[in-house]
Amino acid sequence: MPNLIDIVEVAEALETKAVYLASDRCVVVRNRHASCAKCSEACPTGAVFAADNVLSLDAEACVACGACTTACPTEALIPLQPLDDDLASAVAAGVAAAGGTAVFACARIASKHVGDPTKYAEVPCLARMEESVLLGLAARDVRDIVLVDGTCATCKFRANVSGIDAVVASANDLIAAQGSDVRVRRASTFPENVLLEDRRTLLGESRRGFFASARSRAKNAAGTAAEVMMFKNEGAGAPTLRDRLRMSDAGTLPQFNPQRRMRVLDAMDALGPSVVPEIDTRLFGSVRIDAERCSACGMCTVFCPTGALRKSEVAPEDGVGSYLEFSTADCVQCNLCADACLKDCLEVDSTVSTEELFDFEPRLIRLPDPPKRAGILSSLKR
């Protein structure tokens, strides 16, 4: 249990940083030759970037919009303002108060005080929204899900618009793939049932909101002290990159399960069986390997951050070659396997089979036997 000093220090870290860097999940940290630059491409201010095995965030340039946390395929960037749990709690309370409508509003339109703050969840920017929250609401039979912006066309961070639209389209495609008619929509005004009736109530609500947020910060600081204290301890005898990314006994770098994508799958399953054979999505991927060019070096399995690609213990019945196991549900489309491929024979596709997505059994990919290395004597004869 962290002591009071730890909690205060963590609370200060949470106040000064809008994003927690889980650097060891970043594909550029894992392999400096990785091509992924999704976080820096999404950031409207250039505050986040990854290069040469280092993931960096300029806290002063960061505007806490959350765009990088939504774009990152490996969840190496974790939003702190608000935390996922706090956002889920806020929207749950809002849905109850608004009679079944789930509303998310950006800070810009929230500051105009035209919406009832008890009936919506506020985010710094709608770029903070991602599919797991939206599909979770649809799975709970929330029929009306609205993202309200403060007229993005005139916002200085309007570069986020394409990312917001991509998330909305992605969420709707995934919901439709399960046969549900629930849809997420964007609007620049609050729904009528969420409008504020009397502005004089805001004073009381703001006071209650202050104390509620204070309690939330204390609770979250206590619960995540061990993890977030890394902010303070960076460079103070912390393990080196080599130590943190040490090979496992299976010959791979450390692997993890992206929580948001697991929640998306759970929500899709709750919505019902898939009604389409395949779906084009930014969240999951499918791998194709040209067996004729593959040398079975296994580099793709070494660097895969989630274990979507791994060496199989199953051997071909004819004794020729070997198998890789591929799990669509674990593939986050980070493309690190393709970047690490020595023969350039592997491709990652955004179109996935819905049958494979919900299949507990991985797909077997047959590889040839590795080419025999020339012996020393044969080399000398040349």
N, C-alpha and C positions, 0 to 999 in steps of 0.2 A: 504494500500500500504506500503510495507516494506521500511524503510529508507536506506540510503547508508551504514550505519554501519552494519545493518542486512544483506544486500546483500554481503558485504565483508566477514562477519563471515560465512555465508552460503557457499560462494565460497571456503573458507578455509576448511570447512567441506567436501565439495565435492572433494577437492584435496587430503585430507588425508584419505578418506574412499571410497573404491570402491563399497561398498554395503551398502544400507540403511536397517536397521532392523525395519520392521513393526512387532514388537514382539507380539502384541496382536493377530496377525493372526496365529502365530505358534501353532500347536496343542499340543506341549509339554508345552508351556506356559499356554495354556488353561486347560490342564490336565496332571499332572506330570506322570501319568501312560500310556500316549500315547506311542505307539511302534515306531512311525516314527523317523527315523534317516537318511533320504535321503540326507539332506544337508551335514552332516559330512561324509557319505559314498562317496559322490561325490567329496568332497574337496581333492585335491591332497596334501595339506600341513597341514591339521588338523587345519585350521584357524577358522573354524566355528563349533559350537557344541551347542546342546540344552539338558538341564537336569534340573530337579527340578524347573520347572516353569520359567526358564531363558534361553533366546537365546543370545549367545555370539559370538563376532567376534574379533579375534586377528588381528588388522589392520596391525601390523608389519609382521605377517606371511602370510597375504593375498597377493596373486599374481594377483588379479583382473581378474582371468580367466573367472569368471561368471558361473562356473559349478554348484555352489550351487543355484544360482538364477533360473537356468533351472530345477533343480531337485526338488525344493520345490513345493509341490502340492498346497499350499495355498497362494503363492506369498508373503510370509513373508519376503523374501529376494529380495530386489529391486536393480537391477544393476544401477550404476551411471556412469560407464565408459565403453561404452557410455550409455546414457539414451536411452530408447526405441524410443522416438521421434527423437533423433539425429541420431540413426541408420537408422530409416525409411527414414529420409531426405537424408542421405548420399547414401543409396542404390538407392533411386529414381533418384538422380542426376547421379549416376553411370550407371544406366540402360539407361538413355537418351544418355549419352556420349558413351556407348559401343554398341549402336545400338540394344538394346533390351535384352542384356545379363545381368543377375543379378549376381554379383560376390562378395563374402565375403572372405576376406583374413585375416589370423592370423598375429599378429605383427611380428612374426619371419620371414615369407616370405616377408612381406611388407618391412622389413628393408634391403632386398637385392636389392631393387630398380630395379626390372625387370618388374614390372607392373606399368601401368599408374595410379597414385593415384586419378585421376579424374574419373576413370572408375570402381572403386570398393569401397566397404565399408570395413574399417579396424576394426577388433575387437581384443582385447588382445589375445584371444584364441577362436577357433571354438566352444569350450564348452559354450560360451556365446550365441550361436544361439539356438532359440527355435521355436516351430511350428507356432506360430501366424504370425511371420514375413515371414516365408517361404510360408505358405498357402495364406497369403495376396498377395504375388507376383503372385502366381499361379492364384488367383482369378482375378487379373488384366491382365491376359493373357500373363504373362512373360513366355516364353516357355523354356528358358535355365537358370537354377538356379544352380550356382556352388559354392561350398565351397572349397577354396584353402588353404591347410595347408603347413607348412614349414617342411615337412617330420616328421610326429609325432613319427615315430619309434625311432628317435634319440633325441627327445625333452625330457627335464627333467620332463615335466608334461605330459608324454605320458599316465599316468593313466587315463587321460580324454578321451582317444580314445573310450572306450566302451560307454560312455555317448553321445559322438558326433554321433557315429553310431546309437545309439538308437533313437536320435532325427531325424536323416535323415530317418531311417526306419519308424518311427512314422508318419512323415510328408508325406512320399510317400504312406503309407497305407491309411491315411485320404483323400489324393487327389484321390487315386484310387477308394475309396469307393463312390466318387461322379461321377465316370465315366470319369474323366479327364485323359489324357495321359501325362500330364506334370510330370516330375520327377526331384527331387533334386539329384545332384550327387556331389561326392567328388573328388578332384584332388590334385596333388602335384605340378602342374605347372599352370600358368595362361593361359587362352584361348588366342589364337593368336591375337584376336581383342582387347585384354586388355593389351598386352605387350607395354612397354614404347619404343617409337621411338627415343627419344633424351633425354639423361640424363641431358643435360644442362637446360632443362625446369624445373627440380626439384627445383632449387633454388627459382625461382619465385613462384612456386606452394607452397613451404614450407612457404614462407612469407605470401602468401595469406591465407594459411591454418591456420597459427598462429592467424591472426587477425579474421578470421572467427570463430575459436574455442573460442577466447576471447569473441566475441560478443555472441556466443551461451552460454558460461558459465554465462555471466552477465544476459542474458534473463532467463535462467533456474533458476539461483539463485533468481531472483526477483519473478518468478512465483511459486517457491516452498519454499520460505523463511519460511512461517508459519509452514510447515511440517518438514523441515530439521533442523530448529532451535532446534528441540528436541535433536539433537546431543549435542548441547552446554548446554542445560538445564537439561540433565539427572542428577537426584539426587538433583536438586535445587528446592525442593518443588513440584516435579512432583506428579501426582496422583499415589496412590499405585496400585498394581496389583488387589487387591480386588475392588477398585473404578473403575478401567478401565474395568474390566470384570464383572461388576455388572449385575445381572439378569434383563432381560427386563420384561415388563408387561406380555408378553406371556410365561414367565418362561424359557427362553433360554438365553445363553450367546450371546453377540453381534455378528451379522452376517454380511457378506459382499459378494460382487460379484467379483470373480476373473476376472480381465479385459482381460488378455491374452486368457483365454478360451472362453470368449464371442467373442473375435475377431476371434478365430479359427472357431467357429460356424457360424459367419457371412460370413467368407471366404468360408466355405464348402457350405453354402446355395447359395452363388454367383456362385459356380462352377456348380451347377445343383442338381437335385434330386439324392438321394442315389441309387446305383445299386446293393447293397448287403444288405441282411437282418440284418447282425450284423458285428461288427468289434471289434477286440482285440486292445485296446489302453491304453496308460499310462495316458491319460489326463482326461478321464471320467470313471465312474464306475457304476455298477449295484448292488443293495442290495437285498439279500434274507434273510428272517426271518422264523425261524422254529416256527410256531404259537403254536405248542403243548408245547414247552418249554418256550415260552415268557410269562412274567408276566405283560406285558403292563406297565412297570414302567416309560417309557418315557425318560430314560436317554440318549438314542441315539439322541433324538430331542433336548435335552438340550445342548449337546456339539457340534452338527453338526455346523461347522463354516460357511457354506454357505446357510443353510436352505434347503438343498436337501431333508432332512427328517424333516417332521413337523407333528404335530397333526392335524387331519382333523376335520373340523366342520361338515362334512357329517357323518350322523349316519346310521348304517345298518338298513334296513327296518324291519328286524325281532326284532330289539331292543337288540340284543345280541352282546356284544363286542364293538369294535370301529375301526376306520381306521387311518392309517398313510398315508400321502401323500409323494410320492417319485418322485423327478425330476432328471432324468439322466443327463440333461444338467447342473445341478448345482452341481452334485457329482464330487469331484476332486480326489477321491480315496486316501484320507488321512488316512482312516481306523480308525478314532477316534470313530466313532459310534460303531464299533466292539470292540474296546478297552474299551469303557465305558459300554458295555452291561453286566449287572449283571448276566445274565443267560447263557452267551456265546452261544446265539442262532442266532446271526446275522453274515452274511458273506458279504464281498465286492468282487465283481468279476470284472475283467478288460475287460470282453467281454460284450458289450452293444448292444442293439437293435437300429438300425439306425432310426427305426420308432419312438421309444421312445425318442431318442436323439433330434428329431426335433418336438416333440409333445408338444404343449403348455399346455396340460392337464396332471397333474401328475398321476402316477399310484397309485391306492389305494391298500394298504396292510392291510388285515383284521387281527385284533388282538383279542384275547379272553378277557373276562372281567377279571380284576385283581383278584387274589385269595382273598377270605375273610379272614380278620385277626381274629385270635381267640380272643374272649372276655376275660375280666379279670376273670370272674367267671369260665369259662371253664378251664382256666389255673390253678386256685386254686384247682379244682376238681382232677387234676392229682396228 
